Amino acid sequence: MEEVKVVYALIKNTDHHLLMVHNHEGHWSLPGGKVELDETLIEATIREVHEETGYLVEVGKLLAINESKLTSRNHHALFFTFEAQIISGVEEIALPDEITNIKWVPIDIANGRMPYYSEGIDKLYESHALYYDQGTI
């Protein structure tokens, strides 16, 4: 199996709604995607959010790490979810072949769309993992 790293950004607005994207495969998710070669997790998160939503974000705490073996794709996937805040940009679908909709949704709806956070989105904010980019050595 090929190891694949995927990053997601958990972005909450002042109304406590989360930013979600609807992809061409018919699934809702947080903005994010595959980490490219020679890219850090933070760099990938910033790039993916911008590509999918038009927003530039500042990435904060690492909130969750999920793992899955996707046999249909022959992938061993590691999913990293970071807290992020919008610092600039205008909401737009820049990649219509990948993203079909962008929407701010209440947390209870987001929980239903993302069952892989079994304890719910709110629990992600209660603790976090330490993440350090130690640079290139």
C-alpha positions as CSV (number, residue, x, y, z in Angstrom):
1,M,0.0,0.0,0.0
2,E,1.1,3.5,-0.8
3,E,1.3,5.8,2.2
4,V,-0.6,9.1,1.6
5,K,-0.7,12.1,3.9
6,V,-3.8,14.3,3.9
7,V,-4.3,17.6,5.7
8,Y,-7.6,19.3,6.7
9,A,-8.3,22.7,8.2
10,L,-11.0,23.2,10.8
11,I,-12.1,26.8,10.4
12,K,-14.8,28.2,12.6
13,N,-16.5,31.6,12.1
14,T,-17.9,33.9,14.8
15,D,-21.3,32.2,14.5
16,H,-19.6,28.8,15.4
17,H,-20.2,27.5,11.9
18,L,-17.6,25.4,10.2
19,L,-16.3,25.9,6.6
20,M,-16.9,22.8,4.5
21,V,-16.4,21.9,0.9
22,H,-18.4,19.5,-1.3
23,N,-16.1,17.6,-3.6
24,H,-16.7,16.1,-7.1
25,E,-17.0,12.6,-5.5
26,G,-20.1,13.7,-3.7
27,H,-18.7,14.0,-0.2
28,W,-18.6,17.0,2.2
29,S,-15.3,17.5,4.1
30,L,-13.2,20.2,5.7
31,P,-11.0,22.0,3.2
32,G,-7.9,20.1,2.6
33,G,-6.1,17.5,0.5
34,K,-3.0,15.4,-0.2
35,V,0.4,16.6,0.9
36,E,2.7,17.0,-2.1
37,L,6.3,15.8,-2.2
38,D,8.7,18.2,-0.3
39,E,5.8,20.0,1.3
40,T,5.3,20.3,5.1
41,L,1.9,19.6,6.6
42,I,1.4,23.3,7.3
43,E,2.4,24.4,3.8
44,A,0.0,21.8,2.4
45,T,-2.9,23.0,4.6
46,I,-2.4,26.6,3.6
47,R,-2.2,25.6,-0.1
48,E,-5.1,23.3,-0.1
49,V,-7.4,25.7,1.7
50,H,-6.5,28.5,-0.7
51,E,-7.0,26.2,-3.8
52,E,-10.4,25.0,-2.5
53,T,-11.9,28.1,-1.0
54,G,-10.0,31.2,-2.1
55,Y,-9.0,32.0,1.6
56,L,-5.5,32.4,3.0
57,V,-5.3,30.9,6.4
58,E,-3.0,30.9,9.4
59,V,-2.6,27.3,10.7
60,G,-2.8,26.7,14.4
61,K,-2.9,23.6,16.6
62,L,-2.9,20.0,15.4
63,L,-6.3,18.8,16.6
64,A,-6.5,15.2,15.3
65,I,-4.7,12.4,13.5
66,N,-6.8,9.8,11.8
67,E,-5.5,6.7,10.0
68,S,-7.2,4.4,7.5
69,K,-6.3,1.7,5.0
70,L,-8.3,2.5,1.9
71,T,-8.1,-0.8,0.1
72,S,-10.1,0.4,-2.9
73,R,-7.3,2.9,-3.6
74,N,-4.5,0.8,-2.2
75,H,-3.6,3.6,0.2
76,H,-2.6,3.7,3.8
77,A,-3.8,7.2,4.6
78,L,-2.8,9.5,7.5
79,F,-5.2,12.4,8.0
80,F,-4.0,15.5,9.9
81,T,-6.6,18.0,11.1
82,F,-5.4,21.5,12.0
83,E,-7.2,24.4,13.5
84,A,-7.0,27.4,11.1
85,Q,-8.1,31.0,10.9
86,I,-8.9,33.0,7.8
87,I,-6.5,36.0,7.4
88,S,-7.5,37.2,3.9
89,G,-9.0,36.2,0.6
90,V,-12.4,36.0,-1.0
91,E,-14.5,32.9,-1.0
92,E,-14.5,31.3,-4.4
93,I,-14.5,27.9,-6.1
94,A,-11.2,28.0,-7.9
95,L,-11.1,24.3,-8.8
96,P,-14.6,23.5,-10.1
97,D,-13.4,20.0,-11.3
98,E,-12.6,19.2,-7.6
99,I,-15.0,21.3,-5.5
100,T,-18.7,21.8,-6.3
101,N,-19.8,23.9,-3.3
102,I,-18.4,25.8,-0.3
103,K,-20.7,26.3,2.7
104,W,-20.6,27.4,6.4
105,V,-22.5,24.9,8.4
106,P,-23.5,24.5,12.0
107,I,-21.4,22.1,14.0
108,D,-24.2,19.6,14.5
109,I,-24.6,19.3,10.7
110,A,-20.8,19.1,10.3
111,N,-20.7,16.2,12.8
112,G,-23.2,14.3,10.7
113,R,-21.1,14.9,7.6
114,M,-17.9,13.8,9.3
115,P,-18.5,10.6,11.3
116,Y,-14.8,9.9,11.5
117,Y,-14.5,12.3,14.4
118,S,-16.5,9.9,16.6
119,E,-16.6,12.1,19.7
120,G,-17.7,15.1,17.7
121,I,-16.1,18.3,16.4
122,D,-16.3,20.1,19.7
123,K,-14.1,17.5,21.4
124,L,-11.3,18.4,18.9
125,Y,-11.1,21.9,20.5
126,E,-10.6,20.4,24.1
127,S,-7.1,19.2,23.5
128,H,-4.4,19.1,20.9
129,A,-1.2,17.3,19.9
130,L,2.1,19.1,19.8
131,Y,3.4,19.6,16.3
132,Y,6.9,20.9,15.4
133,D,8.3,21.4,12.0
134,Q,12.0,20.8,12.6
135,G,13.0,22.1,9.2
136,T,15.3,20.5,6.7
137,I,18.3,18.8,8.3
